[in-house]
Amino acid sequence: MNVVLSKSEVASFLSQMKGILKADTFNIDSHFRLIKNSKEEIEYSTPYTLIDLEYDVFDVVNELKSLEVSNYSESKLDRDDPDPPILLVFGKFINDREIYIKIKCRDINDIGQVICVSFHYAKWEMKYPYK
């Protein structure tokens, strides 16, 4: 199910996410997860995109820190989670290619955890309601 959150809801999510990623106690191993398995075609997979961009997990974190409300596209329910947090979808152009970024936050430890479910080239043109 896809929905569009309000600007203030997106801003609140970004504030929460950036709070985790920029915390003095942030530890990339316990406060961040990048999901690298993919059900997509290889050229639209996270591993392919990371290799093509010559990115590592630290580069992904830096891209997430730079997201703004204008990068927001839509939200989805996480069907793979029995207690689903909402997944927010963002898009960003890197090296003239649109990147599809799907993320969620969890309150599972001292400062929380950011889970990047998708970070890959966009398969379709994305829409941005707050551009």
VMD Tcl script that builds the backbone (N, CA, C; Angstrom):
set m [mol new atoms 393]
animate dup $m
set s [atomselect $m all]
$s set {name element resname resid chain x y z} {
  {N N MET 1 A 0.837 -1.173 0.000}
  {CA C MET 1 A 0.000 0.000 0.000}
  {C C MET 1 A 0.891 1.248 0.000}
  {N N ASN 2 A 0.686 2.136 -0.958}
  {CA C ASN 2 A 1.476 3.361 -1.075}
  {C C ASN 2 A 0.654 4.556 -0.603}
  {N N VAL 3 A 1.282 5.425 0.159}
  {CA C VAL 3 A 0.651 6.646 0.631}
  {C C VAL 3 A 1.658 7.784 0.533}
  {N N VAL 4 A 1.150 9.006 0.539}
  {CA C VAL 4 A 2.013 10.181 0.568}
  {C C VAL 4 A 1.826 10.852 1.924}
  {N N LEU 5 A 2.905 10.948 2.674}
  {CA C LEU 5 A 2.871 11.610 3.975}
  {C C LEU 5 A 2.887 13.125 3.790}
  {N N SER 6 A 2.462 13.841 4.816}
  {CA C SER 6 A 2.514 15.301 4.774}
  {C C SER 6 A 3.973 15.755 4.866}
  {N N LYS 7 A 4.214 16.999 4.473}
  {CA C LYS 7 A 5.560 17.568 4.567}
  {C C LYS 7 A 6.085 17.486 6.002}
  {N N SER 8 A 5.229 17.788 6.965}
  {CA C SER 8 A 5.681 17.779 8.362}
  {C C SER 8 A 6.013 16.363 8.833}
  {N N GLU 9 A 5.270 15.356 8.356}
  {CA C GLU 9 A 5.588 13.960 8.709}
  {C C GLU 9 A 6.922 13.534 8.114}
  {N N VAL 10 A 7.180 13.932 6.880}
  {CA C VAL 10 A 8.459 13.609 6.233}
  {C C VAL 10 A 9.597 14.322 6.963}
  {N N ALA 11 A 9.397 15.594 7.288}
  {CA C ALA 11 A 10.424 16.352 8.012}
  {C C ALA 11 A 10.715 15.720 9.366}
  {N N SER 12 A 9.679 15.248 10.048}
  {CA C SER 12 A 9.849 14.591 11.342}
  {C C SER 12 A 10.664 13.302 11.193}
  {N N PHE 13 A 10.348 12.513 10.168}
  {CA C PHE 13 A 11.107 11.283 9.918}
  {C C PHE 13 A 12.573 11.612 9.644}
  {N N LEU 14 A 12.817 12.597 8.773}
  {CA C LEU 14 A 14.197 12.962 8.444}
  {C C LEU 14 A 14.953 13.436 9.679}
  {N N SER 15 A 14.278 14.164 10.540}
  {CA C SER 15 A 14.897 14.628 11.785}
  {C C SER 15 A 15.282 13.443 12.671}
  {N N GLN 16 A 14.377 12.478 12.783}
  {CA C GLN 16 A 14.658 11.272 13.575}
  {C C GLN 16 A 15.836 10.512 12.972}
  {N N MET 17 A 15.794 10.289 11.649}
  {CA C MET 17 A 16.854 9.528 10.983}
  {C C MET 17 A 18.201 10.225 11.115}
  {N N LYS 18 A 18.228 11.519 10.852}
  {CA C LYS 18 A 19.496 12.253 10.936}
  {C C LYS 18 A 19.992 12.322 12.376}
  {N N GLY 19 A 19.070 12.348 13.334}
  {CA C GLY 19 A 19.464 12.313 14.738}
  {C C GLY 19 A 20.230 11.044 15.077}
  {N N ILE 20 A 19.786 9.928 14.514}
  {CA C ILE 20 A 20.483 8.651 14.724}
  {C C ILE 20 A 21.842 8.677 14.036}
  {N N LEU 21 A 21.853 9.077 12.751}
  {CA C LEU 21 A 23.083 9.021 11.950}
  {C C LEU 21 A 24.149 10.014 12.406}
  {N N LYS 22 A 23.713 11.116 13.036}
  {CA C LYS 22 A 24.669 12.153 13.448}
  {C C LYS 22 A 24.977 12.127 14.941}
  {N N ALA 23 A 24.411 11.186 15.672}
  {CA C ALA 23 A 24.635 11.107 17.113}
  {C C ALA 23 A 26.102 10.842 17.428}
  {N N ASP 24 A 26.581 11.416 18.513}
  {CA C ASP 24 A 27.969 11.198 18.940}
  {C C ASP 24 A 28.241 9.718 19.193}
  {N N THR 25 A 27.206 8.985 19.611}
  {CA C THR 25 A 27.376 7.558 19.922}
  {C C THR 25 A 27.044 6.650 18.727}
  {N N PHE 26 A 26.826 7.250 17.540}
  {CA C PHE 26 A 26.497 6.450 16.356}
  {C C PHE 26 A 27.611 5.453 16.064}
  {N N ASN 27 A 27.202 4.191 15.893}
  {CA C ASN 27 A 28.113 3.116 15.510}
  {C C ASN 27 A 27.511 2.457 14.270}
  {N N ILE 28 A 28.228 2.501 13.177}
  {CA C ILE 28 A 27.680 2.016 11.909}
  {C C ILE 28 A 27.293 0.539 11.968}
  {N N ASP 29 A 27.956 -0.229 12.822}
  {CA C ASP 29 A 27.658 -1.663 12.911}
  {C C ASP 29 A 26.376 -1.961 13.688}
  {N N SER 30 A 26.020 -1.117 14.656}
  {CA C SER 30 A 24.824 -1.404 15.442}
  {C C SER 30 A 23.665 -0.450 15.185}
  {N N HIS 31 A 23.930 0.713 14.600}
  {CA C HIS 31 A 22.878 1.704 14.389}
  {C C HIS 31 A 22.466 1.858 12.922}
  {N N PHE 32 A 23.074 1.074 12.044}
  {CA C PHE 32 A 22.744 1.176 10.620}
  {C C PHE 32 A 22.812 -0.198 9.971}
  {N N ARG 33 A 21.827 -0.479 9.127}
  {CA C ARG 33 A 21.834 -1.711 8.324}
  {C C ARG 33 A 21.542 -1.351 6.885}
  {N N LEU 34 A 22.332 -1.899 5.980}
  {CA C LEU 34 A 22.099 -1.756 4.551}
  {C C LEU 34 A 21.758 -3.131 4.016}
  {N N ILE 35 A 20.525 -3.288 3.543}
  {CA C ILE 35 A 20.079 -4.571 2.999}
  {C C ILE 35 A 20.623 -4.701 1.586}
  {N N LYS 36 A 21.390 -5.752 1.342}
  {CA C LYS 36 A 22.027 -5.903 0.034}
  {C C LYS 36 A 21.422 -6.989 -0.828}
  {N N ASN 37 A 20.513 -7.795 -0.272}
  {CA C ASN 37 A 19.870 -8.789 -1.124}
  {C C ASN 37 A 18.788 -8.080 -1.922}
  {N N SER 38 A 18.470 -8.620 -3.082}
  {CA C SER 38 A 17.538 -7.914 -3.946}
  {C C SER 38 A 16.679 -8.878 -4.731}
  {N N LYS 39 A 15.428 -8.479 -4.917}
  {CA C LYS 39 A 14.515 -9.243 -5.758}
  {C C LYS 39 A 14.444 -8.609 -7.146}
  {N N GLU 40 A 15.176 -7.533 -7.326}
  {CA C GLU 40 A 15.164 -6.778 -8.586}
  {C C GLU 40 A 16.170 -7.357 -9.572}
  {N N GLU 41 A 16.041 -6.907 -10.832}
  {CA C GLU 41 A 17.032 -7.252 -11.840}
  {C C GLU 41 A 18.386 -6.727 -11.368}
  {N N ILE 42 A 19.451 -7.373 -11.770}
  {CA C ILE 42 A 20.783 -7.060 -11.250}
  {C C ILE 42 A 21.139 -5.585 -11.399}
  {N N GLU 43 A 20.840 -4.961 -12.549}
  {CA C GLU 43 A 21.246 -3.565 -12.721}
  {C C GLU 43 A 20.430 -2.597 -11.856}
  {N N TYR 44 A 19.352 -3.093 -11.246}
  {CA C TYR 44 A 18.558 -2.282 -10.318}
  {C C TYR 44 A 18.691 -2.817 -8.893}
  {N N SER 45 A 19.809 -3.442 -8.604}
  {CA C SER 45 A 20.049 -3.997 -7.273}
  {C C SER 45 A 21.006 -3.100 -6.496}
  {N N THR 46 A 20.924 -3.179 -5.191}
  {CA C THR 46 A 21.821 -2.401 -4.343}
  {C C THR 46 A 23.284 -2.780 -4.567}
  {N N PRO 47 A 23.648 -4.077 -4.591}
  {CA C PRO 47 A 25.066 -4.401 -4.814}
  {C C PRO 47 A 25.609 -3.839 -6.134}
  {N N TYR 48 A 24.837 -3.958 -7.207}
  {CA C TYR 48 A 25.287 -3.446 -8.512}
  {C C TYR 48 A 25.503 -1.934 -8.440}
  {N N THR 49 A 24.533 -1.227 -7.853}
  {CA C THR 49 A 24.615 0.233 -7.768}
  {C C THR 49 A 25.816 0.665 -6.941}
  {N N LEU 50 A 26.050 -0.002 -5.813}
  {CA C LEU 50 A 27.204 0.341 -4.976}
  {C C LEU 50 A 28.517 0.160 -5.729}
  {N N ILE 51 A 28.644 -0.931 -6.449}
  {CA C ILE 51 A 29.862 -1.185 -7.227}
  {C C ILE 51 A 30.008 -0.147 -8.336}
  {N N ASP 52 A 28.910 0.123 -9.046}
  {CA C ASP 52 A 28.953 1.069 -10.155}
  {C C ASP 52 A 29.325 2.477 -9.684}
  {N N LEU 53 A 28.806 2.884 -8.526}
  {CA C LEU 53 A 29.108 4.211 -7.985}
  {C C LEU 53 A 30.423 4.245 -7.204}
  {N N GLU 54 A 31.015 3.069 -6.978}
  {CA C GLU 54 A 32.195 2.927 -6.133}
  {C C GLU 54 A 31.894 3.442 -4.723}
  {N N TYR 55 A 30.731 3.034 -4.200}
  {CA C TYR 55 A 30.248 3.426 -2.881}
  {C C TYR 55 A 30.414 2.288 -1.891}
  {N N ASP 56 A 30.623 2.669 -0.629}
  {CA C ASP 56 A 30.566 1.708 0.460}
  {C C ASP 56 A 29.469 2.161 1.423}
  {N N VAL 57 A 29.329 1.474 2.526}
  {CA C VAL 57 A 28.251 1.766 3.467}
  {C C VAL 57 A 28.378 3.185 4.045}
  {N N PHE 58 A 29.586 3.696 4.191}
  {CA C PHE 58 A 29.785 5.048 4.705}
  {C C PHE 58 A 29.266 6.095 3.709}
  {N N ASP 59 A 29.447 5.829 2.411}
  {CA C ASP 59 A 28.926 6.733 1.388}
  {C C ASP 59 A 27.397 6.759 1.420}
  {N N VAL 60 A 26.786 5.592 1.632}
  {CA C VAL 60 A 25.324 5.522 1.719}
  {C C VAL 60 A 24.841 6.343 2.912}
  {N N VAL 61 A 25.478 6.197 4.049}
  {CA C VAL 61 A 25.105 6.975 5.236}
  {C C VAL 61 A 25.210 8.472 4.939}
  {N N ASN 62 A 26.272 8.888 4.262}
  {CA C ASN 62 A 26.422 10.308 3.930}
  {C C ASN 62 A 25.314 10.789 2.999}
  {N N GLU 63 A 24.902 9.957 2.057}
  {CA C GLU 63 A 23.789 10.332 1.171}
  {C C GLU 63 A 22.492 10.455 1.969}
  {N N LEU 64 A 22.267 9.552 2.919}
  {CA C LEU 64 A 21.060 9.627 3.738}
  {C C LEU 64 A 21.054 10.897 4.580}
  {N N LYS 65 A 22.202 11.284 5.102}
  {CA C LYS 65 A 22.296 12.506 5.903}
  {C C LYS 65 A 21.935 13.748 5.089}
  {N N SER 66 A 22.110 13.690 3.783}
  {CA C SER 66 A 21.866 14.865 2.941}
  {C C SER 66 A 20.439 14.930 2.385}
  {N N LEU 67 A 19.605 13.935 2.682}
  {CA C LEU 67 A 18.235 13.937 2.144}
  {C C LEU 67 A 17.425 15.094 2.720}
  {N N GLU 68 A 16.537 15.627 1.884}
  {CA C GLU 68 A 15.642 16.716 2.261}
  {C C GLU 68 A 14.212 16.309 1.940}
  {N N VAL 69 A 13.251 17.073 2.425}
  {CA C VAL 69 A 11.837 16.799 2.149}
  {C C VAL 69 A 11.595 16.751 0.645}
  {N N SER 70 A 12.292 17.595 -0.120}
  {CA C SER 70 A 12.104 17.629 -1.574}
  {C C SER 70 A 12.531 16.331 -2.264}
  {N N ASN 71 A 13.325 15.493 -1.593}
  {CA C ASN 71 A 13.734 14.197 -2.143}
  {C C ASN 71 A 12.691 13.107 -1.908}
  {N N TYR 72 A 11.686 13.398 -1.091}
  {CA C TYR 72 A 10.660 12.416 -0.736}
  {C C TYR 72 A 9.777 12.082 -1.936}
  {N N SER 73 A 9.458 10.791 -2.080}
  {CA C SER 73 A 8.603 10.334 -3.173}
  {C C SER 73 A 7.275 9.776 -2.660}
  {N N GLU 74 A 7.341 8.769 -1.775}
  {CA C GLU 74 A 6.127 8.116 -1.282}
  {C C GLU 74 A 6.476 7.272 -0.061}
  {N N SER 75 A 5.466 6.637 0.514}
  {CA C SER 75 A 5.676 5.739 1.642}
  {C C SER 75 A 4.982 4.419 1.364}
  {N N LYS 76 A 5.505 3.354 1.967}
  {CA C LYS 76 A 4.961 2.005 1.784}
  {C C LYS 76 A 4.924 1.298 3.121}
  {N N LEU 77 A 4.050 0.303 3.234}
  {CA C LEU 77 A 4.067 -0.568 4.400}
  {C C LEU 77 A 5.036 -1.707 4.140}
  {N N ASP 78 A 5.808 -2.068 5.151}
  {CA C ASP 78 A 6.773 -3.162 5.031}
  {C C ASP 78 A 6.035 -4.490 5.188}
  {N N ARG 79 A 5.789 -5.162 4.081}
  {CA C ARG 79 A 5.045 -6.429 4.106}
  {C C ARG 79 A 5.847 -7.573 4.716}
  {N N ASP 80 A 7.169 -7.415 4.819}
  {CA C ASP 80 A 8.016 -8.486 5.343}
  {C C ASP 80 A 8.177 -8.415 6.863}
  {N N ASP 81 A 7.492 -7.493 7.511}
  {CA C ASP 81 A 7.659 -7.288 8.943}
  {C C ASP 81 A 6.304 -7.483 9.632}
  {N N PRO 82 A 6.225 -8.355 10.663}
  {CA C PRO 82 A 4.945 -8.575 11.340}
  {C C PRO 82 A 4.447 -7.344 12.103}
  {N N ASP 83 A 5.360 -6.449 12.503}
  {CA C ASP 83 A 4.999 -5.196 13.171}
  {C C ASP 83 A 5.579 -4.073 12.312}
  {N N PRO 84 A 4.941 -3.813 11.170}
  {CA C PRO 84 A 5.617 -3.000 10.156}
  {C C PRO 84 A 5.719 -1.508 10.461}
  {N N PRO 85 A 6.966 -1.010 10.458}
  {CA C PRO 85 A 7.120 0.440 10.442}
  {C C PRO 85 A 6.896 0.896 9.000}
  {N N ILE 86 A 6.597 2.144 8.838}
  {CA C ILE 86 A 6.382 2.639 7.487}
  {C C ILE 86 A 7.744 2.837 6.817}
  {N N LEU 87 A 7.813 2.511 5.545}
  {CA C LEU 87 A 9.022 2.695 4.757}
  {C C LEU 87 A 8.862 3.981 3.960}
  {N N LEU 88 A 9.841 4.849 4.026}
  {CA C LEU 88 A 9.802 6.081 3.242}
  {C C LEU 88 A 10.715 5.936 2.043}
  {N N VAL 89 A 10.230 6.373 0.902}
  {CA C VAL 89 A 10.972 6.274 -0.352}
  {C C VAL 89 A 11.437 7.675 -0.752}
  {N N PHE 90 A 12.712 7.779 -1.034}
  {CA C PHE 90 A 13.316 9.027 -1.478}
  {C C PHE 90 A 14.046 8.766 -2.790}
  {N N GLY 91 A 14.290 9.815 -3.518}
  {CA C GLY 91 A 15.075 9.717 -4.736}
  {C C GLY 91 A 16.130 10.799 -4.737}
  {N N LYS 92 A 17.246 10.482 -5.367}
  {CA C LYS 92 A 18.345 11.435 -5.423}
  {C C LYS 92 A 19.147 11.171 -6.684}
  {N N PHE 93 A 19.569 12.230 -7.345}
  {CA C PHE 93 A 20.407 12.059 -8.524}
  {C C PHE 93 A 21.871 12.055 -8.110}
  {N N ILE 94 A 22.561 10.988 -8.481}
  {CA C ILE 94 A 23.995 10.843 -8.241}
  {C C ILE 94 A 24.615 10.463 -9.579}
  {N N ASN 95 A 25.596 11.232 -10.002}
  {CA C ASN 95 A 26.235 11.003 -11.305}
  {C C ASN 95 A 25.199 10.929 -12.433}
  {N N ASP 96 A 24.239 11.831 -12.399}
  {CA C ASP 96 A 23.189 11.936 -13.425}
  {C C ASP 96 A 22.271 10.729 -13.511}
  {N N ARG 97 A 22.251 9.892 -12.486}
  {CA C ARG 97 A 21.328 8.752 -12.443}
  {C C ARG 97 A 20.462 8.886 -11.197}
  {N N GLU 98 A 19.182 8.574 -11.365}
  {CA C GLU 98 A 18.255 8.660 -10.244}
  {C C GLU 98 A 18.400 7.419 -9.365}
  {N N ILE 99 A 18.578 7.645 -8.073}
  {CA C ILE 99 A 18.740 6.555 -7.105}
  {C C ILE 99 A 17.452 6.433 -6.292}
  {N N TYR 100 A 16.950 5.212 -6.178}
  {CA C TYR 100 A 15.761 4.875 -5.395}
  {C C TYR 100 A 16.239 4.454 -4.011}
  {N N ILE 101 A 15.792 5.179 -2.983}
  {CA C ILE 101 A 16.241 4.936 -1.617}
  {C C ILE 101 A 15.014 4.673 -0.745}
  {N N LYS 102 A 14.971 3.503 -0.124}
  {CA C LYS 102 A 13.844 3.138 0.745}
  {C C LYS 102 A 14.400 2.868 2.140}
  {N N ILE 103 A 13.884 3.601 3.143}
  {CA C ILE 103 A 14.443 3.513 4.488}
  {C C ILE 103 A 13.356 3.484 5.566}
  {N N LYS 104 A 13.761 2.966 6.723}
  {CA C LYS 104 A 12.899 2.979 7.903}
  {C C LYS 104 A 13.790 3.139 9.125}
  {N N CYS 105 A 13.180 3.574 10.216}
  {CA C CYS 105 A 13.896 3.714 11.484}
  {C C CYS 105 A 13.233 2.823 12.516}
  {N N ARG 106 A 14.048 2.315 13.434}
  {CA C ARG 106 A 13.553 1.474 14.528}
  {C C ARG 106 A 14.116 1.980 15.844}
  {N N ASP 107 A 13.349 1.814 16.880}
  {CA C ASP 107 A 13.804 2.143 18.233}
  {C C ASP 107 A 14.221 0.849 18.921}
  {N N ILE 108 A 15.405 0.321 18.553}
  {CA C ILE 108 A 15.796 -0.974 19.113}
  {C C ILE 108 A 17.002 -0.923 20.029}
  {N N ASN 109 A 17.660 0.225 20.110}
  {CA C ASN 109 A 18.788 0.320 21.030}
  {C C ASN 109 A 18.864 1.756 21.544}
  {N N ASP 110 A 19.974 2.147 22.106}
  {CA C ASP 110 A 20.082 3.436 22.783}
  {C C ASP 110 A 19.652 4.634 21.939}
  {N N ILE 111 A 20.047 4.705 20.676}
  {CA C ILE 111 A 19.659 5.854 19.846}
  {C C ILE 111 A 18.765 5.465 18.674}
  {N N GLY 112 A 18.526 4.179 18.485}
  {CA C GLY 112 A 17.714 3.724 17.368}
  {C C GLY 112 A 18.567 3.139 16.263}
  {N N GLN 113 A 17.913 2.725 15.218}
  {CA C GLN 113 A 18.611 2.110 14.083}
  {C C GLN 113 A 17.948 2.568 12.789}
  {N N VAL 114 A 18.780 2.879 11.798}
  {CA C VAL 114 A 18.308 3.216 10.463}
  {C C VAL 114 A 18.546 1.989 9.595}
  {N N ILE 115 A 17.498 1.572 8.885}
  {CA C ILE 115 A 17.609 0.427 7.983}
  {C C ILE 115 A 17.346 0.921 6.566}
  {N N CYS 116 A 18.345 0.787 5.725}
  {CA C CYS 116 A 18.219 1.161 4.321}
  {C C CYS 116 A 17.885 -0.112 3.556}
  {N N VAL 117 A 16.625 -0.238 3.151}
  {CA C VAL 117 A 16.122 -1.441 2.500}
  {C C VAL 117 A 16.508 -1.464 1.022}
  {N N SER 118 A 16.581 -0.288 0.406}
  {CA C SER 118 A 16.931 -0.180 -1.020}
  {C C SER 118 A 17.806 1.039 -1.244}
  {N N PHE 119 A 18.841 0.861 -2.044}
  {CA C PHE 119 A 19.687 1.967 -2.500}
  {C C PHE 119 A 20.187 1.540 -3.865}
  {N N HIS 120 A 19.373 1.816 -4.875}
  {CA C HIS 120 A 19.721 1.343 -6.218}
  {C C HIS 120 A 19.180 2.279 -7.281}
  {N N TYR 121 A 19.674 2.085 -8.497}
  {CA C TYR 121 A 19.173 2.888 -9.606}
  {C C TYR 121 A 17.676 2.690 -9.734}
  {N N ALA 122 A 16.976 3.786 -9.983}
  {CA C ALA 122 A 15.520 3.731 -10.118}
  {C C ALA 122 A 15.149 3.022 -11.418}
  {N N LYS 123 A 14.216 2.112 -11.304}
  {CA C LYS 123 A 13.750 1.356 -12.471}
  {C C LYS 123 A 12.761 2.182 -13.294}
  {N N TRP 124 A 12.000 3.033 -12.598}
  {CA C TRP 124 A 11.021 3.896 -13.247}
  {C C TRP 124 A 11.257 5.321 -12.779}
  {N N GLU 125 A 10.763 6.268 -13.554}
  {CA C GLU 125 A 10.866 7.672 -13.153}
  {C C GLU 125 A 10.076 7.882 -11.861}
  {N N MET 126 A 10.700 8.555 -10.909}
  {CA C MET 126 A 10.069 8.760 -9.616}
  {C C MET 126 A 9.336 10.098 -9.602}
  {N N LYS 127 A 8.327 10.186 -8.735}
  {CA C LYS 127 A 7.559 11.420 -8.560}
  {C C LYS 127 A 7.900 12.012 -7.191}
  {N N TYR 128 A 7.936 13.340 -7.135}
  {CA C TYR 128 A 8.310 14.049 -5.919}
  {C C TYR 128 A 7.223 15.068 -5.591}
  {N N PRO 129 A 6.339 14.773 -4.645}
  {CA C PRO 129 A 5.219 15.680 -4.357}
  {C C PRO 129 A 5.642 17.020 -3.750}
  {N N TYR 130 A 6.841 17.113 -3.176}
  {CA C TYR 130 A 7.250 18.348 -2.495}
  {C C TYR 130 A 8.443 19.034 -3.149}
  {N N LYS 131 A 8.639 18.825 -4.420}
  {CA C LYS 131 A 9.726 19.484 -5.173}
  {C C LYS 131 A 9.386 20.923 -5.385}
}
mol reanalyze $m
mol bondsrecalc $m
mol representation Tube
mol addrep $m
